């Protein structure tokens, strides 16, 4: 899921990798060695399967993942409408509140 989010809204390799690293840093405490998957492996079917598996996790773990996704989306300092809607959809599927990542005025 993190790889898919890194590819959305980040058009070049460097910004995609940066976005992924920002999100992965939020999950470092889990002890997993996360790797950025190629865009071709971030299919809807793969994302759906990952969400189904993650939905079985504890609420705190799901919230950490949503937080990591928010950091991935906001890594470039901009959140597009597409990114925000994607984040909201995944957060809803995981029954998690969306963490604050956009400052209100």
Buried (B, 14 or more C-beta within 10 A) or exposed (E): BBBBBBBBBBEEEEBBBBBBBBBBEBBEEEEEEBEBBEEEEBEEEBBEEBBEEBEEEEEEBBBBBBBBBBBBBBBBEEBEEEBBEBBEEBBEBBEBEBBEBEEEE
